Amino acid sequence: MRSYRCPGQSERSLEAEFYRCPGCGWEVEIFSDELRARCPRCGREVYGKKTPSCIDWCKAAEQCLGSDAWRQLKGKRG
Ligand SMILES: [Zn+2]
């Protein structure tokens, strides 16, 4: 699924991070130049850090997720 990368392309600016698939929990690798990737397991789209999650703007997120989970998620985003 990963597109071929030109060998001349600088790799220094590219970082891959793993994001958990919201559908199945699979850890999907997303490169820093990609907004999202498709989960190889269930086919769901997984978004990287560039897309704000509802916890960033939804006032009900704390109640929705529960205080502990909300604090954890919020803390990670620093
Ligand atoms: Zn999945």
N, CA, C, O and the ligand as a Tripos MOL2 file, in Angstrom:
@<TRIPOS>MOLECULE
protein
  313   311    79     0     0
PROTEIN
NO_CHARGES

@<TRIPOS>ATOM
      1 N           0.8210   -1.1980    0.0000 N.3       1 MET1
      2 CA          0.0000    0.0000    0.0000 C.3       1 MET1
      3 C           0.8650    1.2620    0.0000 C.2       1 MET1
      4 O           0.4530    2.3190   -0.4790 O.2       1 MET1
      5 N           2.0630    1.1250    0.5450 N.am      2 ARG2
      6 CA          2.9320    2.2830    0.6080 C.3       2 ARG2
      7 C           3.4390    2.6220   -0.7810 C.2       2 ARG2
      8 O           3.8540    1.7420   -1.5350 O.2       2 ARG2
      9 N           3.4040    3.8900   -1.1080 N.am      3 SER3
     10 CA          3.8700    4.2730   -2.4260 C.3       3 SER3
     11 C           5.3960    4.2290   -2.4700 C.2       3 SER3
     12 O           6.0730    4.4260   -1.4620 O.2       3 SER3
     13 N           5.8950    3.9730   -3.6270 N.am      4 TYR4
     14 CA          7.3270    3.8770   -3.8090 C.3       4 TYR4
     15 C           7.9930    5.2310   -3.5860 C.2       4 TYR4
     16 O           7.5080    6.2610   -4.0550 O.2       4 TYR4
     17 N           9.0770    5.2110   -2.8840 N.am      5 ARG5
     18 CA          9.7690    6.4690   -2.6270 C.3       5 ARG5
     19 C          11.0270    6.5710   -3.4810 C.2       5 ARG5
     20 O          11.8230    5.6350   -3.5590 O.2       5 ARG5
     21 N          11.1840    7.7010   -4.1040 N.am      6 CYS6
     22 CA         12.3730    7.9470   -4.9070 C.3       6 CYS6
     23 C          13.6120    7.8990   -4.0240 C.2       6 CYS6
     24 O          13.6390    8.5210   -2.9620 O.2       6 CYS6
     25 N          14.6420    7.1680   -4.4530 N.am      7 PRO7
     26 CA         15.8600    7.0700   -3.6410 C.3       7 PRO7
     27 C          16.5570    8.4100   -3.4610 C.2       7 PRO7
     28 O          17.3210    8.5880   -2.5120 O.2       7 PRO7
     29 N          16.3030    9.3450   -4.3520 N.am      8 GLY8
     30 CA         16.9330   10.6550   -4.2360 C.3       8 GLY8
     31 C          16.2210   11.5710   -3.2590 C.2       8 GLY8
     32 O          16.7190   12.6420   -2.9120 O.2       8 GLY8
     33 N          15.0800   11.1460   -2.8330 N.am      9 GLN9
     34 CA         14.3020   11.9700   -1.9180 C.3       9 GLN9
     35 C          14.9300   11.9520   -0.5300 C.2       9 GLN9
     36 O          15.3470   10.9090   -0.0270 O.2       9 GLN9
     37 N          14.9820   13.1050    0.0570 N.am     10 SER10
     38 CA         15.5540   13.1810    1.3920 C.3      10 SER10
     39 C          14.6990   12.4200    2.3910 C.2      10 SER10
     40 O          13.4840   12.6010    2.4660 O.2      10 SER10
     41 N          15.3600   11.5750    3.1460 N.am     11 GLU11
     42 CA         14.6170   10.7990    4.1290 C.3      11 GLU11
     43 C          14.6580   11.4700    5.4900 C.2      11 GLU11
     44 O          13.9400   11.0840    6.4130 O.2      11 GLU11
     45 N          15.4920   12.4620    5.5970 N.am     12 ARG12
     46 CA         15.7030   13.0570    6.9060 C.3      12 ARG12
     47 C          14.4520   13.7230    7.4620 C.2      12 ARG12
     48 O          14.1940   13.6960    8.6650 O.2      12 ARG12
     49 N          13.6890   14.3160    6.5640 N.am     13 SER13
     50 CA         12.5160   15.0340    7.0410 C.3      13 SER13
     51 C          11.3310   14.0990    7.2740 C.2      13 SER13
     52 O          10.3000   14.4970    7.8150 O.2      13 SER13
     53 N          11.5040   12.8580    6.8560 N.am     14 LEU14
     54 CA         10.3870   11.9370    6.9880 C.3      14 LEU14
     55 C          10.5170   11.0920    8.2430 C.2      14 LEU14
     56 O          11.5450   10.4650    8.4990 O.2      14 LEU14
     57 N           9.4750   11.0970    8.9920 N.am     15 GLU15
     58 CA          9.4290   10.2330   10.1550 C.3      15 GLU15
     59 C           8.1630    9.4090   10.0780 C.2      15 GLU15
     60 O           7.1060    9.8850    9.6630 O.2      15 GLU15
     61 N           8.2930    8.2040   10.4760 N.am     16 ALA16
     62 CA          7.1090    7.3560   10.5150 C.3      16 ALA16
     63 C           6.6730    7.1830   11.9600 C.2      16 ALA16
     64 O           7.4840    6.9520   12.8570 O.2      16 ALA16
     65 N           5.4020    7.2980   12.1500 N.am     17 GLU17
     66 CA          4.8660    7.0640   13.4850 C.3      17 GLU17
     67 C           3.7120    6.0880   13.3840 C.2      17 GLU17
     68 O           3.0690    5.9520   12.3430 O.2      17 GLU17
     69 N           3.4730    5.4260   14.4730 N.am     18 PHE18
     70 CA          2.3750    4.4730   14.4870 C.3      18 PHE18
     71 C           1.1550    5.0790   15.1580 C.2      18 PHE18
     72 O           1.2350    5.6930   16.2220 O.2      18 PHE18
     73 N           0.0370    4.8850   14.5040 N.am     19 TYR19
     74 CA         -1.2220    5.3510   15.0650 C.3      19 TYR19
     75 C          -2.1790    4.1830   15.1430 C.2      19 TYR19
     76 O          -2.2420    3.3460   14.2420 O.2      19 TYR19
     77 N          -2.9080    4.1400   16.2150 N.am     20 ARG20
     78 CA         -3.8040    3.0290   16.4140 C.3      20 ARG20
     79 C          -5.0720    3.2080   15.5800 C.2      20 ARG20
     80 O          -5.7090    4.2600   15.5990 O.2      20 ARG20
     81 N          -5.4060    2.1800   14.8710 N.am     21 CYS21
     82 CA         -6.6120    2.1960   14.0490 C.3      21 CYS21
     83 C          -7.8430    2.2850   14.9460 C.2      21 CYS21
     84 O          -7.9900    1.5050   15.8870 O.2      21 CYS21
     85 N          -8.7250    3.2360   14.6520 N.am     22 PRO22
     86 CA         -9.9280    3.3670   15.4830 C.3      22 PRO22
     87 C         -10.8890    2.1970   15.2950 C.2      22 PRO22
     88 O         -11.7800    1.9680   16.1130 O.2      22 PRO22
     89 N         -10.6910    1.4700   14.2120 N.am     23 GLY23
     90 CA        -11.6070    0.3690   13.9460 C.3      23 GLY23
     91 C         -11.2150   -0.9210   14.6400 C.2      23 GLY23
     92 O         -12.0450   -1.5780   15.2680 O.2      23 GLY23
     93 N          -9.9230   -1.2850   14.5220 N.am     24 CYS24
     94 CA         -9.5250   -2.6000   15.0180 C.3      24 CYS24
     95 C          -8.3480   -2.5450   15.9790 C.2      24 CYS24
     96 O          -7.9600   -3.5680   16.5440 O.2      24 CYS24
     97 N          -7.7770   -1.3590   16.1700 N.am     25 GLY25
     98 CA         -6.6850   -1.2500   17.1250 C.3      25 GLY25
     99 C          -5.3190   -1.5850   16.5510 C.2      25 GLY25
    100 O          -4.3230   -1.5480   17.2730 O.2      25 GLY25
    101 N          -5.2550   -1.9060   15.2930 N.am     26 TRP26
    102 CA         -3.9960   -2.2010   14.6180 C.3      26 TRP26
    103 C          -3.1180   -0.9490   14.5790 C.2      26 TRP26
    104 O          -3.6170    0.1620   14.4000 O.2      26 TRP26
    105 N          -1.8310   -1.1340   14.7440 N.am     27 GLU27
    106 CA         -0.9500    0.0210   14.6750 C.3      27 GLU27
    107 C          -0.5370    0.2640   13.2400 C.2      27 GLU27
    108 O           0.1740   -0.5380   12.6330 O.2      27 GLU27
    109 N          -0.9940    1.3780   12.7120 N.am     28 VAL28
    110 CA         -0.7710    1.7040   11.3100 C.3      28 VAL28
    111 C           0.3440    2.7350   11.2090 C.2      28 VAL28
    112 O           0.3480    3.7460   11.9130 O.2      28 VAL28
    113 N           1.2820    2.4570   10.3220 N.am     29 GLU29
    114 CA          2.4200    3.3520   10.1530 C.3      29 GLU29
    115 C           2.0270    4.5100    9.2370 C.2      29 GLU29
    116 O           1.5430    4.3030    8.1240 O.2      29 GLU29
    117 N           2.2430    5.7170    9.7210 N.am     30 ILE30
    118 CA          1.9410    6.8940    8.9060 C.3      30 ILE30
    119 C           3.1810    7.7740    8.8580 C.2      30 ILE30
    120 O           3.7450    8.1370    9.8900 O.2      30 ILE30
    121 N           3.5880    8.1050    7.6560 N.am     31 PHE31
    122 CA          4.7550    8.9630    7.5020 C.3      31 PHE31
    123 C           4.3710   10.4170    7.7410 C.2      31 PHE31
    124 O           3.2130   10.8040    7.5830 O.2      31 PHE31
    125 N           5.3620   11.2120    8.1230 N.am     32 SER32
    126 CA          5.0880   12.5860    8.5000 C.3      32 SER32
    127 C           4.5960   13.4250    7.3180 C.2      32 SER32
    128 O           4.0410   14.5060    7.5150 O.2      32 SER32
    129 N           4.7910   12.9410    6.1140 N.am     33 ASP33
    130 CA          4.2790   13.6930    4.9710 C.3      33 ASP33
    131 C           2.9090   13.1910    4.5290 C.2      33 ASP33
    132 O           2.3640   13.6470    3.5240 O.2      33 ASP33
    133 N           2.3730   12.2710    5.2740 N.am     34 GLU34
    134 CA          1.0640   11.7450    4.9290 C.3      34 GLU34
    135 C           0.0550   12.1050    6.0060 C.2      34 GLU34
    136 O           0.3320   12.0180    7.2030 O.2      34 GLU34
    137 N          -1.1030   12.5040    5.5560 N.am     35 LEU35
    138 CA         -2.1470   12.8590    6.5070 C.3      35 LEU35
    139 C          -2.8080   11.6290    7.1010 C.2      35 LEU35
    140 O          -3.2420   11.6270    8.2530 O.2      35 LEU35
    141 N          -2.8720   10.6030    6.3050 N.am     36 ARG36
    142 CA         -3.6040    9.4260    6.7410 C.3      36 ARG36
    143 C          -3.1220    8.2130    5.9830 C.2      36 ARG36
    144 O          -2.4680    8.3200    4.9460 O.2      36 ARG36
    145 N          -3.4490    7.0870    6.5090 N.am     37 ALA37
    146 CA         -3.1230    5.8440    5.8380 C.3      37 ALA37
    147 C          -4.2910    4.8870    6.0430 C.2      37 ALA37
    148 O          -5.1340    5.0740    6.9210 O.2      37 ALA37
    149 N          -4.3100    3.8820    5.2240 N.am     38 ARG38
    150 CA         -5.4020    2.9380    5.3510 C.3      38 ARG38
    151 C          -4.9290    1.7400    6.1600 C.2      38 ARG38
    152 O          -3.8500    1.1970    5.9230 O.2      38 ARG38
    153 N          -5.7260    1.3540    7.0840 N.am     39 CYS39
    154 CA         -5.3800    0.2120    7.9180 C.3      39 CYS39
    155 C          -5.3040   -1.0450    7.0520 C.2      39 CYS39
    156 O          -6.2600   -1.3830    6.3530 O.2      39 CYS39
    157 N          -4.1520   -1.7400    7.1030 N.am     40 PRO40
    158 CA         -3.9970   -2.9400    6.2830 C.3      40 PRO40
    159 C          -4.8590   -4.0880    6.7840 C.2      40 PRO40
    160 O          -5.0520   -5.0830    6.0850 O.2      40 PRO40
    161 N          -5.3580   -3.9480    7.9620 N.am     41 ARG41
    162 CA         -6.1180   -5.0390    8.5550 C.3      41 ARG41
    163 C          -7.6110   -4.9430    8.2590 C.2      41 ARG41
    164 O          -8.2350   -5.9140    7.8300 O.2      41 ARG41
    165 N          -8.1780   -3.7510    8.4960 N.am     42 CYS42
    166 CA         -9.6260   -3.6330    8.3250 C.3      42 CYS42
    167 C         -10.0180   -2.6400    7.2360 C.2      42 CYS42
    168 O         -11.1920   -2.5210    6.8870 O.2      42 CYS42
    169 N          -9.0120   -1.9160    6.6960 N.am     43 GLY43
    170 CA         -9.2970   -1.0320    5.5810 C.3      43 GLY43
    171 C          -9.8010    0.3420    5.9800 C.2      43 GLY43
    172 O         -10.1080    1.1640    5.1170 O.2      43 GLY43
    173 N          -9.8870    0.5950    7.2530 N.am     44 ARG44
    174 CA        -10.3640    1.8890    7.7180 C.3      44 ARG44
    175 C          -9.2480    2.9220    7.6130 C.2      44 ARG44
    176 O          -8.0670    2.5970    7.7300 O.2      44 ARG44
    177 N          -9.6420    4.1570    7.3920 N.am     45 GLU45
    178 CA         -8.6300    5.2020    7.3060 C.3      45 GLU45
    179 C          -8.1990    5.6350    8.6940 C.2      45 GLU45
    180 O          -9.0170    5.8650    9.5850 O.2      45 GLU45
    181 N          -6.8910    5.7370    8.8460 N.am     46 VAL46
    182 CA         -6.3310    6.1530   10.1270 C.3      46 VAL46
    183 C          -5.6460    7.4930    9.9180 C.2      46 VAL46
    184 O          -4.8440    7.6540    8.9990 O.2      46 VAL46
    185 N          -5.9620    8.4360   10.7630 N.am     47 TYR47
    186 CA         -5.4240    9.7730   10.6000 C.3      47 TYR47
    187 C          -4.2260   10.0100   11.4950 C.2      47 TYR47
    188 O          -4.1840    9.5480   12.6350 O.2      47 TYR47
    189 N          -3.2600   10.7310   10.9720 N.am     48 GLY48
    190 CA         -2.0910   11.0820   11.7570 C.3      48 GLY48
    191 C          -2.3400   12.3240   12.5840 C.2      48 GLY48
    192 O          -3.4750   12.7660   12.7600 O.2      48 GLY48
    193 N          -1.2450   12.8750   13.0870 N.am     49 LYS49
    194 CA         -1.3790   13.9390   14.0670 C.3      49 LYS49
    195 C          -1.8410   15.2650   13.4850 C.2      49 LYS49
    196 O          -2.2040   16.1750   14.2290 O.2      49 LYS49
    197 N          -1.8300   15.3840   12.1600 N.am     50 LYS50
    198 CA         -2.1940   16.6610   11.5760 C.3      50 LYS50
    199 C          -3.6920   16.9240   11.6350 C.2      50 LYS50
    200 O          -4.1380   18.0660   11.5160 O.2      50 LYS50
    201 N          -4.4440   15.8860   11.8160 N.am     51 THR51
    202 CA         -5.8850   16.0600   11.8870 C.3      51 THR51
    203 C          -6.3200   16.1730   13.3470 C.2      51 THR51
    204 O          -6.0950   15.2540   14.1330 O.2      51 THR51
    205 N          -6.9250   17.2670   13.7020 N.am     52 PRO52
    206 CA         -7.3510   17.4050   15.0980 C.3      52 PRO52
    207 C          -8.4570   16.4190   15.4290 C.2      52 PRO52
    208 O          -9.3600   16.1610   14.6340 O.2      52 PRO52
    209 N          -8.3500   15.8930   16.6080 N.am     53 SER53
    210 CA         -9.3620   14.9690   17.0580 C.3      53 SER53
    211 C         -10.4530   15.7340   17.7930 C.2      53 SER53
    212 O         -10.2740   16.8940   18.1630 O.2      53 SER53
    213 N         -11.5520   15.0890   17.9930 N.am     54 CYS54
    214 CA        -12.6710   15.7630   18.6630 C.3      54 CYS54
    215 C         -12.2960   16.2190   20.0670 C.2      54 CYS54
    216 O         -12.8930   17.1530   20.6010 O.2      54 CYS54
    217 N         -11.3110   15.5620   20.6600 N.am     55 ILE55
    218 CA        -10.9560   15.9750   22.0200 C.3      55 ILE55
    219 C         -10.3360   17.3590   22.0450 C.2      55 ILE55
    220 O         -10.2670   17.9940   23.0970 O.2      55 ILE55
    221 N          -9.8830   17.8280   20.8880 N.am     56 ASP56
    222 CA         -9.2780   19.1550   20.8480 C.3      56 ASP56
    223 C         -10.3090   20.2670   20.8370 C.2      56 ASP56
    224 O         -10.0090   21.3970   21.2210 O.2      56 ASP56
    225 N         -11.4930   19.9670   20.4110 N.am     57 TRP57
    226 CA        -12.4590   21.0470   20.2890 C.3      57 TRP57
    227 C         -13.8070   20.7520   20.9230 C.2      57 TRP57
    228 O         -14.5830   21.6680   21.1950 O.2      57 TRP57
    229 N         -14.0820   19.4920   21.1560 N.am     58 CYS58
    230 CA        -15.4120   19.1670   21.6740 C.3      58 CYS58
    231 C         -15.4720   19.3530   23.1880 C.2      58 CYS58
    232 O         -14.6780   18.7740   23.9300 O.2      58 CYS58
    233 N         -16.4090   20.1540   23.6260 N.am     59 LYS59
    234 CA        -16.5200   20.4110   25.0540 C.3      59 LYS59
    235 C         -17.0350   19.2080   25.8240 C.2      59 LYS59
    236 O         -16.8400   19.0920   27.0340 O.2      59 LYS59
    237 N         -17.6850   18.3310   25.1130 N.am     60 ALA60
    238 CA        -18.2460   17.1530   25.7820 C.3      60 ALA60
    239 C         -17.2670   15.9880   25.8150 C.2      60 ALA60
    240 O         -17.5840   14.9120   26.3220 O.2      60 ALA60
    241 N         -16.0690   16.2130   25.2670 N.am     61 ALA61
    242 CA        -15.1240   15.1010   25.1480 C.3      61 ALA61
    243 C         -14.7620   14.5050   26.5010 C.2      61 ALA61
    244 O         -14.6100   13.2910   26.6350 O.2      61 ALA61
    245 N         -14.6280   15.3650   27.4950 N.am     62 GLU62
    246 CA        -14.2380   14.8650   28.8060 C.3      62 GLU62
    247 C         -15.2930   13.9270   29.3650 C.2      62 GLU62
    248 O         -14.9820   12.8710   29.9170 O.2      62 GLU62
    249 N         -16.5530   14.3340   29.2100 N.am     63 GLN63
    250 CA        -17.6360   13.4800   29.6780 C.3      63 GLN63
    251 C         -17.7700   12.2450   28.8080 C.2      63 GLN63
    252 O         -18.0300   11.1430   29.2900 O.2      63 GLN63
    253 N         -17.5850   12.4620   27.5070 N.am     64 CYS64
    254 CA        -17.7770   11.3900   26.5430 C.3      64 CYS64
    255 C         -16.7710   10.2730   26.7500 C.2      64 CYS64
    256 O         -17.1300    9.0950   26.7490 O.2      64 CYS64
    257 N         -15.5020   10.6460   26.9270 N.am     65 LEU65
    258 CA        -14.4470    9.6450   27.0550 C.3      65 LEU65
    259 C         -14.2590    9.1880   28.4970 C.2      65 LEU65
    260 O         -13.7280    8.1090   28.7580 O.2      65 LEU65
    261 N         -14.6940   10.0140   29.4090 N.am     66 GLY66
    262 CA        -14.3700    9.7760   30.8040 C.3      66 GLY66
    263 C         -13.1390   10.5890   31.1630 C.2      66 GLY66
    264 O         -12.2320   10.7430   30.3450 O.2      66 GLY66
    265 N         -13.1040   11.1020   32.3630 N.am     67 SER67
    266 CA        -12.0530   12.0350   32.7460 C.3      67 SER67
    267 C         -10.6480   11.4660   32.5860 C.2      67 SER67
    268 O          -9.7480   12.1540   32.1050 O.2      67 SER67
    269 N         -10.4630   10.2200   32.9830 N.am     68 ASP68
    270 CA         -9.1200    9.6400   32.9350 C.3      68 ASP68
    271 C          -8.5960    9.5160   31.5140 C.2      68 ASP68
    272 O          -7.4700    9.9110   31.2120 O.2      68 ASP68
    273 N          -9.4340    8.9610   30.6510 N.am     69 ALA69
    274 CA         -9.0280    8.7840   29.2520 C.3      69 ALA69
    275 C          -8.8060   10.1410   28.5990 C.2      69 ALA69
    276 O          -7.8760   10.3310   27.8160 O.2      69 ALA69
    277 N          -9.6680   11.0590   28.9360 N.am     70 TRP70
    278 CA         -9.5690   12.3840   28.3340 C.3      70 TRP70
    279 C          -8.2560   13.0510   28.7330 C.2      70 TRP70
    280 O          -7.5690   13.6380   27.8980 O.2      70 TRP70
    281 N          -7.9170   12.9570   30.0130 N.am     71 ARG71
    282 CA         -6.6690   13.5660   30.4780 C.3      71 ARG71
    283 C          -5.4510   12.9290   29.8060 C.2      71 ARG71
    284 O          -4.4940   13.6110   29.4390 O.2      71 ARG71
    285 N          -5.5140   11.6270   29.6600 N.am     72 GLN72
    286 CA         -4.3960   10.9240   29.0130 C.3      72 GLN72
    287 C          -4.2070   11.3920   27.5760 C.2      72 GLN72
    288 O          -3.0970   11.7080   27.1480 O.2      72 GLN72
    289 N          -5.3030   11.4280   26.8500 N.am     73 LEU73
    290 CA         -5.2320   11.8430   25.4450 C.3      73 LEU73
    291 C          -4.7930   13.2930   25.3300 C.2      73 LEU73
    292 O          -3.9660   13.6480   24.4900 O.2      73 LEU73
    293 N          -5.3490   14.0990   26.1680 N.am     74 LYS74
    294 CA         -5.0300   15.5160   26.1350 C.3      74 LYS74
    295 C          -3.5560   15.7270   26.4960 C.2      74 LYS74
    296 O          -2.8720   16.5620   25.9040 O.2      74 LYS74
    297 N          -3.0840   14.9590   27.4730 N.am     75 GLY75
    298 CA         -1.6990   15.0940   27.9070 C.3      75 GLY75
    299 C          -0.7200   14.7290   26.8220 C.2      75 GLY75
    300 O           0.3180   15.3740   26.6720 O.2      75 GLY75
    301 N          -1.0440   13.6920   26.0570 N.am     76 LYS76
    302 CA         -0.1600   13.2390   24.9840 C.3      76 LYS76
    303 C           0.0240   14.3090   23.9270 C.2      76 LYS76
    304 O           1.0790   14.4220   23.3040 O.2      76 LYS76
    305 N          -1.0320   15.0960   23.7380 N.am     77 ARG77
    306 CA         -0.9630   16.0840   22.6670 C.3      77 ARG77
    307 C          -0.2100   17.3330   23.1010 C.2      77 ARG77
    308 O           0.1720   18.1660   22.2780 O.2      77 ARG77
    309 N          -0.0120   17.4430   24.3720 N.am     78 GLY78
    310 CA          0.7910   18.5210   24.9280 C.3      78 GLY78
    311 C           0.4370   19.8620   24.3860 C.2      78 GLY78
    312 O           1.0390   20.8630   24.7720 O.2      78 GLY78
    313 ZN         -8.0740   -1.3780   11.3740 Zn       79 ZN79
@<TRIPOS>BOND
     1     1     2 1
     2     2     3 1
     3     3     4 2
     4     3     5 am
     5     5     6 1
     6     6     7 1
     7     7     8 2
     8     7     9 am
     9     9    10 1
    10    10    11 1
    11    11    12 2
    12    11    13 am
    13    13    14 1
    14    14    15 1
    15    15    16 2
    16    15    17 am
    17    17    18 1
    18    18    19 1
    19    19    20 2
    20    19    21 am
    21    21    22 1
    22    22    23 1
    23    23    24 2
    24    23    25 am
    25    25    26 1
    26    26    27 1
    27    27    28 2
    28    27    29 am
    29    29    30 1
    30    30    31 1
    31    31    32 2
    32    31    33 am
    33    33    34 1
    34    34    35 1
    35    35    36 2
    36    35    37 am
    37    37    38 1
    38    38    39 1
    39    39    40 2
    40    39    41 am
    41    41    42 1
    42    42    43 1
    43    43    44 2
    44    43    45 am
    45    45    46 1
    46    46    47 1
    47    47    48 2
    48    47    49 am
    49    49    50 1
    50    50    51 1
    51    51    52 2
    52    51    53 am
    53    53    54 1
    54    54    55 1
    55    55    56 2
    56    55    57 am
    57    57    58 1
    58    58    59 1
    59    59    60 2
    60    59    61 am
    61    61    62 1
    62    62    63 1
    63    63    64 2
    64    63    65 am
    65    65    66 1
    66    66    67 1
    67    67    68 2
    68    67    69 am
    69    69    70 1
    70    70    71 1
    71    71    72 2
    72    71    73 am
    73    73    74 1
    74    74    75 1
    75    75    76 2
    76    75    77 am
    77    77    78 1
    78    78    79 1
    79    79    80 2
    80    79    81 am
    81    81    82 1
    82    82    83 1
    83    83    84 2
    84    83    85 am
    85    85    86 1
    86    86    87 1
    87    87    88 2
    88    87    89 am
    89    89    90 1
    90    90    91 1
    91    91    92 2
    92    91    93 am
    93    93    94 1
    94    94    95 1
    95    95    96 2
    96    95    97 am
    97    97    98 1
    98    98    99 1
    99    99   100 2
   100    99   101 am
   101   101   102 1
   102   102   103 1
   103   103   104 2
   104   103   105 am
   105   105   106 1
   106   106   107 1
   107   107   108 2
   108   107   109 am
   109   109   110 1
   110   110   111 1
   111   111   112 2
   112   111   113 am
   113   113   114 1
   114   114   115 1
   115   115   116 2
   116   115   117 am
   117   117   118 1
   118   118   119 1
   119   119   120 2
   120   119   121 am
   121   121   122 1
   122   122   123 1
   123   123   124 2
   124   123   125 am
   125   125   126 1
   126   126   127 1
   127   127   128 2
   128   127   129 am
   129   129   130 1
   130   130   131 1
   131   131   132 2
   132   131   133 am
   133   133   134 1
   134   134   135 1
   135   135   136 2
   136   135   137 am
   137   137   138 1
   138   138   139 1
   139   139   140 2
   140   139   141 am
   141   141   142 1
   142   142   143 1
   143   143   144 2
   144   143   145 am
   145   145   146 1
   146   146   147 1
   147   147   148 2
   148   147   149 am
   149   149   150 1
   150   150   151 1
   151   151   152 2
   152   151   153 am
   153   153   154 1
   154   154   155 1
   155   155   156 2
   156   155   157 am
   157   157   158 1
   158   158   159 1
   159   159   160 2
   160   159   161 am
   161   161   162 1
   162   162   163 1
   163   163   164 2
   164   163   165 am
   165   165   166 1
   166   166   167 1
   167   167   168 2
   168   167   169 am
   169   169   170 1
   170   170   171 1
   171   171   172 2
   172   171   173 am
   173   173   174 1
   174   174   175 1
   175   175   176 2
   176   175   177 am
   177   177   178 1
   178   178   179 1
   179   179   180 2
   180   179   181 am
   181   181   182 1
   182   182   183 1
   183   183   184 2
   184   183   185 am
   185   185   186 1
   186   186   187 1
   187   187   188 2
   188   187   189 am
   189   189   190 1
   190   190   191 1
   191   191   192 2
   192   191   193 am
   193   193   194 1
   194   194   195 1
   195   195   196 2
   196   195   197 am
   197   197   198 1
   198   198   199 1
   199   199   200 2
   200   199   201 am
   201   201   202 1
   202   202   203 1
   203   203   204 2
   204   203   205 am
   205   205   206 1
   206   206   207 1
   207   207   208 2
   208   207   209 am
   209   209   210 1
   210   210   211 1
   211   211   212 2
   212   211   213 am
   213   213   214 1
   214   214   215 1
   215   215   216 2
   216   215   217 am
   217   217   218 1
   218   218   219 1
   219   219   220 2
   220   219   221 am
   221   221   222 1
   222   222   223 1
   223   223   224 2
   224   223   225 am
   225   225   226 1
   226   226   227 1
   227   227   228 2
   228   227   229 am
   229   229   230 1
   230   230   231 1
   231   231   232 2
   232   231   233 am
   233   233   234 1
   234   234   235 1
   235   235   236 2
   236   235   237 am
   237   237   238 1
   238   238   239 1
   239   239   240 2
   240   239   241 am
   241   241   242 1
   242   242   243 1
   243   243   244 2
   244   243   245 am
   245   245   246 1
   246   246   247 1
   247   247   248 2
   248   247   249 am
   249   249   250 1
   250   250   251 1
   251   251   252 2
   252   251   253 am
   253   253   254 1
   254   254   255 1
   255   255   256 2
   256   255   257 am
   257   257   258 1
   258   258   259 1
   259   259   260 2
   260   259   261 am
   261   261   262 1
   262   262   263 1
   263   263   264 2
   264   263   265 am
   265   265   266 1
   266   266   267 1
   267   267   268 2
   268   267   269 am
   269   269   270 1
   270   270   271 1
   271   271   272 2
   272   271   273 am
   273   273   274 1
   274   274   275 1
   275   275   276 2
   276   275   277 am
   277   277   278 1
   278   278   279 1
   279   279   280 2
   280   279   281 am
   281   281   282 1
   282   282   283 1
   283   283   284 2
   284   283   285 am
   285   285   286 1
   286   286   287 1
   287   287   288 2
   288   287   289 am
   289   289   290 1
   290   290   291 1
   291   291   292 2
   292   291   293 am
   293   293   294 1
   294   294   295 1
   295   295   296 2
   296   295   297 am
   297   297   298 1
   298   298   299 1
   299   299   300 2
   300   299   301 am
   301   301   302 1
   302   302   303 1
   303   303   304 2
   304   303   305 am
   305   305   306 1
   306   306   307 1
   307   307   308 2
   308   307   309 am
   309   309   310 1
   310   310   311 1
   311   311   312 2
@<TRIPOS>SUBSTRUCTURE
     1 MET1         2 RESIDUE 1 A MET
     2 ARG2         6 RESIDUE 1 A ARG
     3 SER3        10 RESIDUE 1 A SER
     4 TYR4        14 RESIDUE 1 A TYR
     5 ARG5        18 RESIDUE 1 A ARG
     6 CYS6        22 RESIDUE 1 A CYS
     7 PRO7        26 RESIDUE 1 A PRO
     8 GLY8        30 RESIDUE 1 A GLY
     9 GLN9        34 RESIDUE 1 A GLN
    10 SER10       38 RESIDUE 1 A SER
    11 GLU11       42 RESIDUE 1 A GLU
    12 ARG12       46 RESIDUE 1 A ARG
    13 SER13       50 RESIDUE 1 A SER
    14 LEU14       54 RESIDUE 1 A LEU
    15 GLU15       58 RESIDUE 1 A GLU
    16 ALA16       62 RESIDUE 1 A ALA
    17 GLU17       66 RESIDUE 1 A GLU
    18 PHE18       70 RESIDUE 1 A PHE
    19 TYR19       74 RESIDUE 1 A TYR
    20 ARG20       78 RESIDUE 1 A ARG
    21 CYS21       82 RESIDUE 1 A CYS
    22 PRO22       86 RESIDUE 1 A PRO
    23 GLY23       90 RESIDUE 1 A GLY
    24 CYS24       94 RESIDUE 1 A CYS
    25 GLY25       98 RESIDUE 1 A GLY
    26 TRP26      102 RESIDUE 1 A TRP
    27 GLU27      106 RESIDUE 1 A GLU
    28 VAL28      110 RESIDUE 1 A VAL
    29 GLU29      114 RESIDUE 1 A GLU
    30 ILE30      118 RESIDUE 1 A ILE
    31 PHE31      122 RESIDUE 1 A PHE
    32 SER32      126 RESIDUE 1 A SER
    33 ASP33      130 RESIDUE 1 A ASP
    34 GLU34      134 RESIDUE 1 A GLU
    35 LEU35      138 RESIDUE 1 A LEU
    36 ARG36      142 RESIDUE 1 A ARG
    37 ALA37      146 RESIDUE 1 A ALA
    38 ARG38      150 RESIDUE 1 A ARG
    39 CYS39      154 RESIDUE 1 A CYS
    40 PRO40      158 RESIDUE 1 A PRO
    41 ARG41      162 RESIDUE 1 A ARG
    42 CYS42      166 RESIDUE 1 A CYS
    43 GLY43      170 RESIDUE 1 A GLY
    44 ARG44      174 RESIDUE 1 A ARG
    45 GLU45      178 RESIDUE 1 A GLU
    46 VAL46      182 RESIDUE 1 A VAL
    47 TYR47      186 RESIDUE 1 A TYR
    48 GLY48      190 RESIDUE 1 A GLY
    49 LYS49      194 RESIDUE 1 A LYS
    50 LYS50      198 RESIDUE 1 A LYS
    51 THR51      202 RESIDUE 1 A THR
    52 PRO52      206 RESIDUE 1 A PRO
    53 SER53      210 RESIDUE 1 A SER
    54 CYS54      214 RESIDUE 1 A CYS
    55 ILE55      218 RESIDUE 1 A ILE
    56 ASP56      222 RESIDUE 1 A ASP
    57 TRP57      226 RESIDUE 1 A TRP
    58 CYS58      230 RESIDUE 1 A CYS
    59 LYS59      234 RESIDUE 1 A LYS
    60 ALA60      238 RESIDUE 1 A ALA
    61 ALA61      242 RESIDUE 1 A ALA
    62 GLU62      246 RESIDUE 1 A GLU
    63 GLN63      250 RESIDUE 1 A GLN
    64 CYS64      254 RESIDUE 1 A CYS
    65 LEU65      258 RESIDUE 1 A LEU
    66 GLY66      262 RESIDUE 1 A GLY
    67 SER67      266 RESIDUE 1 A SER
    68 ASP68      270 RESIDUE 1 A ASP
    69 ALA69      274 RESIDUE 1 A ALA
    70 TRP70      278 RESIDUE 1 A TRP
    71 ARG71      282 RESIDUE 1 A ARG
    72 GLN72      286 RESIDUE 1 A GLN
    73 LEU73      290 RESIDUE 1 A LEU
    74 LYS74      294 RESIDUE 1 A LYS
    75 GLY75      298 RESIDUE 1 A GLY
    76 LYS76      302 RESIDUE 1 A LYS
    77 ARG77      306 RESIDUE 1 A ARG
    78 GLY78      310 RESIDUE 1 A GLY
    79 ZN79       313 GROUP 0 **** ****
